Amino acid sequence: MNLDIYKETIYYILSPSNFSSGGPKHLHQLGAELKNLGKNVFMYYYPNNIEDPVHENLKSYDVPFTRNIEDSNKNILIVAEVNDQILVSKEFKNIQKVLFWQSLDHFFITHYQQNFSKYIKSIIKIPFKIINKFNDLTKNYFGNLSLAKYLKTIYLNFPFSNLVKKDDFKLNLAQSYYQHKILSSKNVETLYLNDFIRDEFFQAAKRLSLKDKENTICYYPVKSSSFMNRIIEKNPNLKFVPLYNYSIKEIIEILSKSKIYIDFGYHPGVDGLPREAAILRNCILTNKEGSAFYSEAVPIYEQYKFDEKQKNLIRIKKKINYIFDNFEDELKNFEHYVGILENEESIFKSRVAKIFDTEKKNQ
């Protein structure tokens, strides 16, 4: 799995133009750290014809970008697992390629969307629609069901060689223990490379006062399941704040005042918002989907994790009220989690150096 790295090696990191989410943020963190190590590194944005392709939230990483890739076997191209990026990587035949697994769910859904005809997709969707209807009528008998989860169940019954040619990539990186565990079961060897939370959140945490905290609950609607809607419906007297389409500054302001962050989503990787919320002194409630199933990926106590079952709606409601009534005591149960988050950046830096250390590779 070793890369051939030389002093003249150029690193190219593929990222979507003018788009910000957890995946692109992680890619820019990697670019910034390679730059700090003295590497010759560029972001390569697609599509390649956007005048200013760098999203405002990512400009602070200050990674230069290029519109051309030198397709040499001394250079390295790093791409995320989404189908668009894998297709772009196929345009280059000589460069060493690294596949960065950030979200298994996104891999399956983008592969499905872009590699099957409308006819085949409609056939695949027929049993999913039937199962989904049954799931709805039985109030989440199958738990957190989504098309991505359904596709994952199908795909994981087949060899990964049908989806990604292993020989196309010299190295596989995994963003979380969850990806590493699943990929290992499919005989795909990976190196773990975590991400970390931006320093603005830690600085804001030093300034906030628990006296300013309010009985509000934050969540991220884009990745939430239908079960999250049931939680909201079950608690009409509580204030739920959807974190969507806010700037980083606004998210910090909201999370600095809330007491609880709920993440009943799909957890395709280790998401940023639950960690940001914990740093800003929120108690965290999650389901047990994806990475949240693993304590190595989401290391909060089991009492704060719930299966998406109808019977748990009452338990969740009681937990929310208990946290509101005993907030400062409950926060103590997340101190170990915040401690782990405080060390993520140093772990990230050491792993980047270990994976991409030129001198070690050339001894």
C-alpha positions in Angstrom: 0.0 0.0 0.0 3.0 2.3 -0.1 3.1 5.2 -2.4 6.3 6.1 -4.4 7.0 9.6 -3.2 9.8 11.8 -4.4 10.9 15.4 -3.6 9.4 16.5 -6.9 6.1 14.7 -6.3 3.0 16.9 -6.9 -0.2 16.1 -4.9 -3.6 16.8 -6.5 -6.7 16.6 -4.4 -10.0 16.4 -6.2 -13.0 18.4 -4.8 -16.4 19.6 -6.2 -16.4 23.3 -7.3 -17.9 25.9 -4.9 -19.3 23.2 -2.6 -18.9 22.9 1.2 -19.8 19.8 3.3 -17.9 17.4 5.6 -16.2 15.6 2.7 -14.7 18.6 0.9 -13.7 20.1 4.3 -11.7 16.9 5.1 -10.0 17.1 1.7 -9.0 20.7 2.2 -7.7 19.8 5.7 -5.5 17.2 4.0 -4.3 19.7 1.4 -3.5 22.3 4.1 -1.5 19.8 6.1 0.4 18.6 3.1 1.2 22.2 2.4 2.4 22.7 6.0 4.7 19.7 5.5 6.3 21.5 2.5 4.6 19.4 -0.1 3.8 20.7 -3.6 0.0 20.4 -3.4 -3.0 21.7 -5.4 -6.7 21.3 -5.2 -8.3 20.3 -8.5 -12.0 21.3 -8.8 -14.7 19.9 -11.0 -16.3 21.0 -13.1 -13.1 22.7 -14.2 -14.7 25.9 -15.8 -15.9 27.7 -12.6 -14.2 31.1 -12.3 -13.9 31.0 -8.5 -14.4 27.3 -7.5 -13.4 27.7 -3.8 -16.3 27.8 -1.5 -16.3 30.6 1.1 -16.2 28.2 4.0 -13.0 26.5 2.6 -10.9 29.6 1.6 -9.3 29.8 5.1 -7.5 26.5 4.4 -5.5 28.5 1.7 -4.7 25.5 -0.5 -3.8 26.7 -4.1 -5.8 25.2 -7.0 -4.9 24.2 -10.5 -6.8 23.5 -13.7 -4.3 21.0 -15.0 -3.0 17.7 -13.7 0.5 16.4 -14.7 -0.2 12.8 -15.4 3.1 11.4 -14.2 3.8 8.2 -12.2 5.7 10.4 -9.7 2.6 12.4 -8.8 -0.4 11.5 -6.6 -4.1 12.1 -7.2 -6.4 11.9 -4.1 -10.1 11.4 -4.8 -13.1 10.8 -2.6 -15.3 7.7 -3.1 -18.2 9.4 -4.9 -18.8 8.2 -8.4 -18.1 11.6 -10.0 -14.6 11.7 -8.6 -13.8 8.1 -9.5 -14.9 8.9 -13.1 -12.6 11.9 -13.2 -9.7 9.9 -11.9 -10.1 7.5 -14.9 -9.0 10.3 -17.2 -5.5 9.9 -15.9 -3.6 6.7 -16.7 -0.1 7.2 -15.1 -0.6 9.1 -11.9 -0.7 7.2 -8.5 -4.2 7.3 -7.2 -5.5 7.3 -3.7 -9.2 6.6 -2.9 -10.4 8.3 0.2 -13.4 6.6 1.7 -15.4 9.3 3.5 -19.0 7.9 3.1 -20.0 4.4 2.1 -23.6 5.5 1.7 -22.6 8.2 -0.8 -20.5 5.7 -2.7 -23.4 3.3 -3.1 -26.0 6.0 -4.0 -23.8 7.8 -6.5 -22.8 4.5 -8.1 -26.4 3.6 -8.4 -27.5 7.0 -9.8 -24.9 7.2 -12.5 -24.2 3.6 -13.6 -27.7 2.3 -14.1 -30.3 3.0 -16.7 -33.7 4.5 -15.7 -35.3 1.1 -16.4 -32.9 -0.9 -14.1 -33.2 1.8 -11.4 -37.0 1.5 -11.5 -36.8 -2.3 -11.2 -34.5 -1.9 -8.2 -36.8 0.6 -6.6 -39.9 -1.7 -6.7 -39.0 -4.0 -3.8 -37.5 -1.0 -1.9 -40.9 0.9 -2.2 -42.7 -2.2 -0.9 -40.3 -2.7 2.0 -40.4 1.1 2.7 -44.2 1.1 2.8 -44.2 -1.8 5.2 -41.6 -0.1 7.3 -43.8 3.0 7.5 -46.9 1.1 8.4 -45.1 -0.8 11.1 -43.5 2.4 12.5 -39.9 1.7 11.6 -39.8 -2.1 11.9 -36.6 -2.0 9.8 -35.3 1.0 11.7 -33.6 3.8 9.7 -34.5 2.7 6.2 -33.3 4.7 3.2 -32.5 4.0 -0.4 -28.8 4.3 0.4 -29.1 1.7 3.2 -31.1 -0.6 1.0 -28.5 -0.3 -1.8 -25.7 -0.9 0.7 -27.4 -4.2 1.8 -27.5 -5.3 -1.8 -24.0 -4.2 -2.8 -22.4 -5.7 0.3 -23.6 -9.2 -0.9 -21.4 -8.8 -4.0 -17.6 -8.5 -4.4 -16.4 -4.9 -4.5 -14.4 -5.8 -7.6 -17.7 -5.3 -9.5 -17.8 -1.7 -8.3 -14.3 -0.4 -7.9 -11.2 -2.0 -9.6 -8.7 -2.4 -6.8 -5.8 -2.1 -9.1 -6.9 1.4 -10.1 -5.9 2.8 -6.7 -2.5 2.3 -5.0 -3.8 3.3 -1.6 -7.2 3.4 0.2 -7.8 5.7 3.1 -10.8 5.5 5.5 -12.2 8.5 7.4 -13.6 6.4 10.2 -13.5 3.0 11.9 -16.9 2.3 10.3 -15.5 2.5 6.8 -12.4 0.6 7.8 -14.4 -2.2 9.3 -16.8 -2.6 6.4 -14.1 -2.4 3.7 -12.0 -4.9 5.6 -14.9 -7.4 5.3 -14.7 -6.9 1.5 -10.9 -7.5 1.5 -10.2 -3.8 0.9 -7.2 -2.8 3.0 -7.3 0.8 4.3 -5.3 3.2 6.4 -7.2 5.3 8.8 -7.1 9.1 8.4 -9.5 11.0 10.6 -10.5 14.6 10.2 -10.9 17.3 13.0 -13.1 20.1 14.1 -12.0 23.7 13.2 -10.4 25.8 15.9 -13.2 28.4 15.9 -15.4 25.9 17.8 -12.9 25.3 20.5 -12.3 29.1 20.9 -16.0 29.7 21.1 -16.3 27.0 23.7 -13.9 28.9 26.0 -16.2 32.0 25.8 -19.6 30.5 26.3 -21.5 30.5 29.6 -23.8 27.7 30.7 -26.1 30.4 32.1 -26.9 31.4 28.5 -28.0 27.9 27.5 -31.6 27.4 26.6 -33.9 24.3 26.4 -33.5 23.9 22.7 -32.6 20.9 20.6 -30.6 21.1 17.4 -30.5 18.6 14.5 -29.5 18.4 10.8 -32.5 17.9 8.6 -30.6 17.0 5.5 -29.3 13.7 6.9 -32.1 13.0 9.4 -34.4 10.0 9.0 -38.2 9.9 9.2 -37.8 8.7 12.8 -36.5 12.2 13.6 -39.8 13.6 12.4 -41.6 11.3 14.9 -39.4 12.5 17.7 -40.4 16.1 16.8 -44.1 15.2 16.6 -43.9 13.4 19.9 -42.6 16.5 21.6 -44.7 19.5 20.3 -43.9 21.5 23.4 -40.1 21.5 22.8 -38.1 23.8 20.5 -36.2 22.0 17.7 -33.8 24.0 15.6 -32.9 22.6 12.2 -29.2 23.5 11.3 -29.4 24.1 7.6 -28.0 26.8 5.3 -26.2 28.6 8.1 -22.7 30.0 8.1 -20.0 28.7 10.5 -20.4 31.8 12.7 -24.2 31.3 12.9 -23.9 27.6 13.7 -21.5 28.5 16.5 -24.0 31.0 17.9 -26.9 28.6 17.8 -25.0 25.6 19.3 -23.6 27.9 22.0 -27.1 28.4 23.3 -28.7 24.9 22.8 -28.5 22.1 25.3 -29.0 19.0 23.1 -28.0 17.9 19.6 -29.9 14.9 18.2 -28.5 12.9 15.2 -30.9 10.3 14.0 -29.4 10.2 10.6 -27.5 7.7 8.5 -24.0 8.3 9.9 -22.1 7.5 6.6 -18.9 8.7 8.3 -18.0 10.5 11.5 -20.1 13.7 11.0 -18.9 17.1 12.0 -22.1 18.6 13.6 -22.4 16.2 16.5 -18.7 16.8 17.4 -19.1 20.6 17.0 -22.2 20.5 19.2 -20.4 18.5 21.9 -17.5 20.9 21.9 -20.0 23.7 22.4 -21.4 22.0 25.5 -24.4 20.1 24.1 -25.5 16.6 25.2 -25.6 14.3 22.2 -28.3 11.7 21.3 -28.0 9.4 18.4 -29.4 6.3 16.8 -27.2 3.2 16.1 -26.9 3.5 12.4 -23.7 3.5 10.4 -20.7 4.8 12.3 -22.8 5.5 15.3 -23.1 1.8 15.9 -19.3 1.7 16.7 -18.0 3.2 20.0 -14.7 3.6 18.2 -16.3 6.0 15.8 -18.9 7.7 18.0 -17.6 7.3 21.6 -20.5 8.4 23.7 -22.1 6.3 26.4 -24.7 3.7 25.3 -27.4 5.4 27.4 -27.4 8.2 24.7 -27.8 5.9 21.7 -31.2 4.5 20.7 -32.5 2.0 18.2 -35.1 3.6 15.9 -38.1 1.7 17.3 -41.5 3.1 18.2 -41.2 2.0 21.8 -38.1 4.2 22.2 -40.0 7.4 21.4 -41.1 7.6 25.1 -37.6 6.8 26.3 -36.1 9.5 24.1 -38.7 12.0 25.4 -37.9 11.2 29.0 -34.1 11.4 28.3 -34.6 14.9 26.7 -36.5 16.1 29.8 -34.0 14.6 32.2 -31.1 16.4 30.4 -32.9 19.7 30.6 -33.6 19.2 34.3 -30.1 18.0 35.1 -28.1 19.7 32.4 -24.8 20.4 34.1 -24.6 16.9 35.6 -25.4 15.3 32.3 -22.7 17.4 30.5 -20.1 15.6 32.7 -20.9 12.4 30.8 -19.5 14.0 27.6 -16.2 15.3 29.0 -14.4 12.2 27.8 -15.9 12.7 24.3 -14.7 16.3 24.2 -11.3 15.2 25.4 -11.1 12.8 22.4 -12.2 15.6 20.0 -9.5 17.9 21.4 -6.8 15.4 20.3 -8.2 14.8 16.8 -6.1 17.5 15.1 -2.8 16.2 16.5 -3.7 12.6 15.5 -4.6 13.8 12.0 -1.3 15.6 11.6 0.8 12.6 12.7 -1.1 10.3 10.4 -0.7 12.6 7.4 3.0 12.8 8.1 3.3 9.0 8.5 1.4 8.3 5.2 2.9 11.0 3.1 6.4 11.3 4.6 8.8 11.7 1.6 12.0 10.9 3.5 10.7 7.7 5.0 9.4 6.5 1.6 12.8 7.1 -0.1 15.1 5.4 2.4 
